[in-house]
Amino acid sequence: MNADVMERDGFTVVKRRGKSRTAQAKQLPAAHLKEDDEGPDESAVLRRITEAQADIGSSPYFENFLNMLSKCLNVLPGDTKVRDVVCYGLGNFSACVSARYQLALLICIHRQLNPVSVEIYDPVFTEKERKILASIGFTVLVRNDEGKRAVRDGTLFYMPHCGTPLYNSVLWANWDPDSLGKVVVFGNSFDTMWTNKLDSTLRKKCGFLVNVRPAVREFAIANDFKYSDVFNDLALHAFDATLLHADAWSSREEPMYDPEDEIILALEEKCRI
């Protein structure tokens, strides 16, 4: 997760006055966000997930998401469709409201796209959470591939608020014209990453994020969900591999990260109880 997301203690609640569309933000105290230390039982978690699904499914945000996803898929070559979904870094959804709403969106996407598989990994999942995810129909991965997942078919990588190196690893694993054209990423805005990080800093550890820039089609989603922190600065990304120069494909060295780098190994910090 990026540092701002990991360190925050609360949601930003969006309030509206009359017909105005201007968002007024209020920071809720931590007590409104996290469950008791013991955590709720499985039935309570499932009930809250169902409630979150209802909130997401009826929201303008989900409608906007589907509209942008349709445009995003039009970038993919031929009749490529999303057959697989891979989710990284969701966090402890039984204890973290933000993670729960992000899971609810993933479930709504699953029902809309009906992919062949949804695979999900986070080292912080509890046994209870793994059981719940399996009951939903998701495959809980046991091996940490650090995002180095090569695709065979159209694949949506669902990666809300993950660390920059994780996006870089996904790109490295699919760094050829055929594979890259089958990848869709829902995660932190690449445009924001390019703007906020020095090019030299990105190139040192995340060179594929730099090299892919000419090929990226980013589809921003209006952040109008009632809790603005849940989906802040997230976007859909597709890749037009034909826009990359032939020389761009020659760099295929596997990225290596230090322990302090914000790769999936460090995701324990998301909504820590």
Backbone hydrogen bonds, N-H to C=O, Kabsch-Sander energy under -0.5 kcal/mol:
donor,donor_aa,acceptor,acceptor_aa,energy
6,M,2,N,-2.4
7,E,3,A,-2.2
8,R,4,D,-1.0
13,V,11,F,-0.6
13,V,26,K,-2.3
14,V,226,K,-2.5
15,K,13,V,-0.6
15,K,24,Q,-1.4
18,G,16,R,-0.6
20,S,17,R,-2.2
24,Q,15,K,-1.4
25,A,23,A,-0.5
26,K,13,V,-0.7
28,L,11,F,-1.9
28,L,26,K,-0.6
32,H,29,P,-1.9
33,L,30,A,-2.3
34,K,30,A,-1.4
35,E,95,A,-0.8
39,G,36,D,-1.4
45,V,41,D,-2.2
46,L,42,E,-2.6
47,R,43,S,-2.1
48,R,44,A,-2.2
49,I,45,V,-2.4
50,T,46,L,-2.3
51,E,47,R,-2.2
52,A,48,R,-2.4
53,Q,49,I,-2.6
54,A,50,T,-2.0
55,D,51,E,-2.0
56,I,52,A,-2.7
57,G,53,Q,-3.5
58,S,54,A,-1.4
59,S,56,I,-1.8
62,F,56,I,-0.5
63,E,59,S,-1.5
64,N,60,P,-2.8
65,F,61,Y,-2.6
66,L,62,F,-2.5
67,N,63,E,-2.0
68,M,64,N,-2.5
69,L,65,F,-2.7
70,S,66,L,-2.2
71,K,67,N,-1.6
72,C,68,M,-2.5
73,L,69,L,-2.7
74,N,70,S,-1.0
75,V,72,C,-1.5
76,L,72,C,-0.5
76,L,73,L,-0.8
80,T,77,P,-1.8
83,R,81,K,-0.8
83,R,154,G,-2.6
84,D,154,G,-1.9
85,V,117,S,-2.0
86,V,156,L,-2.6
87,C,119,E,-3.0
88,Y,158,Y,-1.8
89,G,121,Y,-1.6
93,F,91,G,-1.4
95,A,92,N,-1.3
96,C,92,N,-2.2
97,V,33,L,-1.0
97,V,95,A,-0.6
100,R,96,C,-1.9
101,Y,97,V,-2.3
102,Q,98,S,-2.0
103,L,99,A,-2.3
104,A,100,R,-2.4
105,L,101,Y,-2.2
106,L,102,Q,-1.8
107,I,103,L,-2.4
108,C,104,A,-2.3
109,I,105,L,-2.6
110,H,106,L,-2.4
111,R,107,I,-2.3
112,Q,108,C,-1.6
113,L,109,I,-3.0
114,N,110,H,-2.5
116,V,83,R,-2.3
117,S,83,R,-1.3
119,E,85,V,-3.0
120,I,139,T,-2.6
121,Y,87,C,-2.3
125,F,122,D,-1.6
130,R,126,T,-2.5
131,K,127,E,-2.1
132,I,128,K,-2.2
133,L,129,E,-2.6
134,A,130,R,-2.1
135,S,131,K,-2.0
136,I,132,I,-1.5
137,G,133,L,-0.9
137,G,134,A,-0.6
138,F,133,L,-2.3
139,T,118,V,-3.1
140,V,138,F,-0.6
141,L,120,I,-2.4
141,L,139,T,-0.7
145,D,143,R,-0.9
148,K,145,D,-2.4
149,R,147,G,-1.9
150,A,148,K,-0.6
154,G,81,K,-0.5
155,T,182,K,-2.9
156,L,84,D,-2.5
157,F,155,T,-0.6
157,F,184,V,-3.4
158,Y,86,V,-3.1
158,Y,156,L,-0.7
159,M,157,F,-0.8
159,M,186,F,-3.3
162,C,159,M,-1.2
166,L,163,G,-1.2
166,L,262,E,-0.5
167,Y,163,G,-1.0
167,Y,164,T,-0.5
168,N,164,T,-1.8
169,S,165,P,-2.2
170,V,166,L,-1.7
171,L,167,Y,-2.0
172,W,168,N,-2.5
173,A,169,S,-2.4
174,N,170,V,-0.8
174,N,171,L,-0.9
175,W,172,W,-1.6
176,D,174,N,-2.1
180,L,176,D,-2.7
181,G,177,P,-1.2
182,K,179,S,-1.9
183,V,180,L,-1.4
184,V,155,T,-2.3
185,V,237,H,-2.2
186,F,157,F,-3.1
187,G,185,V,-0.7
187,G,235,A,-2.1
188,N,159,M,-0.6
189,S,233,D,-2.2
193,M,189,S,-1.9
194,W,190,F,-2.8
195,T,191,D,-1.8
196,N,192,T,-2.9
197,K,193,M,-1.9
202,L,198,L,-2.4
203,R,199,D,-2.8
204,K,200,S,-1.4
205,K,201,T,-1.2
206,C,202,L,-3.6
209,L,206,C,-0.8
210,V,206,C,-0.9
211,N,207,G,-2.8
212,V,208,F,-1.9
213,R,210,V,-1.2
215,A,212,V,-2.0
216,V,212,V,-0.8
216,V,213,R,-1.1
217,R,238,A,-2.9
218,E,216,V,-0.6
219,F,236,L,-3.3
220,A,218,E,-0.6
221,I,234,L,-0.9
222,A,220,A,-0.5
224,D,222,A,-1.9
228,S,12,T,-2.2
228,S,226,K,-0.7
229,D,12,T,-0.6
230,V,227,Y,-1.3
231,F,227,Y,-0.5
234,L,231,F,-1.3
235,A,187,G,-2.6
236,L,219,F,-2.2
237,H,185,V,-1.8
238,A,217,R,-2.2
240,D,215,A,-2.8
241,A,239,F,-1.0
243,L,240,D,-2.1
244,L,241,A,-1.5
248,A,245,H,-1.9
249,W,246,A,-1.1
250,S,247,D,-1.4
251,S,248,A,-0.7
252,R,250,S,-0.9
261,D,258,D,-1.8
263,I,261,D,-2.2
266,A,263,I,-2.4
267,L,264,I,-1.5
269,E,266,A,-1.1
270,K,267,L,-1.9
272,R,269,E,-1.1
